[in-house]
Amino acid sequence: MKQSQLFPKTRKEAPKEAVSINHKLLVRAGFIDQLMAGSWTLLPLGFRVVQKINQIIREEMNAVDAQEMLMPLLHPKEIWSETGRWDKADEIMYKLKDVHGKEYVLSFTHEEIVMDLLRKNIKSYQDLPVSVYHFSTKFRHEPRARSGILRGREFMMKDLYSAHATEKDLMDYYEKVKEAYRKIFNRLSFNFKVVEASGGVFTDKFTHEFQVLDAGGEDIIYTCDKCDFAQNREIFEGKEGESCPKCKEGKIVKKEGCVEVGNIFPLGTWYAERMGMYFTDKDGGKKLVWFGSYGIGPTRVMGTLVEVSHDEKGIIWHPQVAPFDVHLIELPGGHGEEVYRKLKDAGVDVLWDDREVSAGEKFSDADLIGIPVRLIVSGKTGDKIEWKERTSEKSELLSFEEITSRLNI
Amino acid sequence: MKQSQLFPKTRKEAPKEAVSINHKLLVRAGFIDQLMAGSWTLLPLGFRVVQKINQIIREEMNAVDAQEMLMPLLHPKEIWSETGRWDKADEIMYKLKDVHGKEYVLSFTHEEIVMDLLRKNIKSYQDLPVSVYHFSTKFRHEPRARSGILRGREFMMKDLYSAHATEKDLMDYYEKVKEAYRKIFNRLSFNFKVVEASGGVFTDKFTHEFQVLDAGGEDIIYTCDKCDFAQNREIFEGKEGESCPKCKEGKIVKKEGCVEVGNIFPLGTWYAERMGMYFTDKDGGKKLVWFGSYGIGPTRVMGTLVEVSHDEKGIIWHPQVAPFDVHLIELPGGHGEEVYRKLKDAGVDVLWDDREVSAGEKFSDADLIGIPVRLIVSGKTGDKIEWKERTSEKSELLSFEEITSRLNI
């Protein structure tokens, strides 16, 4: 698209209250806008990044036979009362009454609502397993709504839920989803650890968190420097520098500044017991359904990507999540429109800086926005195009065919 | 995908409380599930249809240079109070307080929130026009939440907003959007009228509704049988049978049972006046921004499609919005898996009925779900495949190549 039409313009200054890097850079570059504490509009650039993140997640969810759907956000009190959770997270749930006095809670999470849907539709072992997910909005009245888009009061979540006839089937699927999550976070280029966390009241097993390292976050984990052992601070009982309890060879290292981008829970039969979710097994007996839930926060993922990939000039997007494939910069004498048309015809997603501003302003905006490949056309480049990557100082003069070949088009 | 895995199974019986056709058929066929009055889960089949509807809308929005984004659903009272609308639609707005007493309203519509975003980012005539849209959730406490998915309390909306420096620019864009809406509803195969409606407090011009005819709805319009004159019942001052006030040649006809699937509003400067939304014009003067808003309800569109396209056996989807391109029915002796793989490899979106149930059950489910093309493989079809369309009694034996060629693959 034409940058002259892109809404909104970049900003020279970060908001006064912004402390975290993602807050400063995403607002300055025009990816997000704050409506109120913890509540953000995804502006056109930010929306594009989140759509690309979501598509990566969607492909890996579909690969484990999960089915996409969309569940409501306004939930009746009655269903949340069945598990006792109506009162549990009272402080951070948004509750309301309609004009007739009927009470609701805004989607804090969806376990109860999925369970209600399942019990209306699952009668027999032949109806299991079921695996469904959606991308939708969650509302949590976090006392500390800060860290930019890392901790919102209203935020996007991909939540997957699975129901099974046996514990073994649940745990086999749990491992499949753990592997799908590894693929997702690898595709997002994160340096992350799969970290054991408490099972809480739900299970005597561990749950797992996916923690991105060195991401400016508030989480602390303990990992082995040799094997894949990793636990969060709530459950780790050893000390930094000790031998690893798993491999015995490595040493335990403390990692601060982690950000949790995903978590998975083998919830067992806790929900089915409270919500009366039975199925008829092969032998004709009534059995409780085994249940798991699995979350990723796409908007938090976007913020974390900025925390781990930026420099003093701006954001550095990886190609797989960049808002555009290339940033075409037109300087005086360059055939911008012609190259723009040819790139679009070749299937390249282009942001074309067609604005009448100085070269310096164009380059500093391009650095701030962070599209990985910059193409420059000017009076000097003739029938060639200058190719420069966001992370390199080097630039090269290439033909149009060389450009599309490098872009793998 | 394999039908044995599809969630949920079809139902023989419609819900007792269901009156409208879309309610009965969409629930029986497994497209939607009711959480509470006016609140629906889009199940995997329904989600697929809505995604296809949304993609048609998205393409036509992008074609008029609108930019997709995503705005929050929880809105602060302060912003809604600026226009006085906090108190106006009190009965059908969902309002709430958080634990600190701060007041909010759930997204009833987004004019105020978009205006707030614009006034933070628009300073000069050079920043205009702006045209932004999103697909998101609206909450309206309708007293009558019935008619299936036609009238929900929580429902999906595509809402577009545009801001302009002059009335002329707003009205030119308004006509472009009207034309884009015509394209969308033509692509959805609707028999519809563009109907004049009152401008209310916003404008002395008309607003426009897009009304689908013979759709089992509650709206009544008056149209000319010769020209494109059409007005809704609130503003039409003549009588049925009179000469058309526009072309003078045709006669006025009353149409009952219409469903409004879209509406567009040239809101003028009403919002800018109340919210202090000024820009600096070329001459240095401060001027009010001209504003318009434009809505389509994708979930209501899905319900309306069912109302106008079904028979006694079930739904009849048009190919452009069908949940799958083809329904592959495997009967004993048929090479279902082989044909399924080949179709998928050819890029066809297939629902493969791999279930071990009778042929009768497979055919009646296929009629109910309503995918436009049915392919049957059995011991009798040999190395050919039987092609039967949902709306035809005729069936033909075709080769795989003939099938893909007919599907335009």
Interface residues (C-beta under 8 A of the other chain):
Chain A: M1 Q5 L6 F7 P8 K9 D33 L35 M36 S39 W40 T41 L42 L43 P44 G46 F47 V50 D65 Q67 E68 M69 L70 M71 P72 L73 L74 H75 P76 E91 Y94 K95 L96 D98 V99 Y104 L106 I113 D116 L117 K120 N121 I122 D127 V130 V132 H134 T137 F139 H141 R153 E154
Chain B: M1 Q5 L6 F7 P8 K9 D33 L35 M36 S39 W40 T41 L42 L43 P44 G46 F47 V50 D65 Q67 E68 M69 L70 M71 P72 L73 L74 H75 P76 E91 Y94 K95 L96 D98 V99 Y104 L106 I113 D116 L117 K120 N121 I122 D127 V130 V132 T137 F139 H141 R153 E154
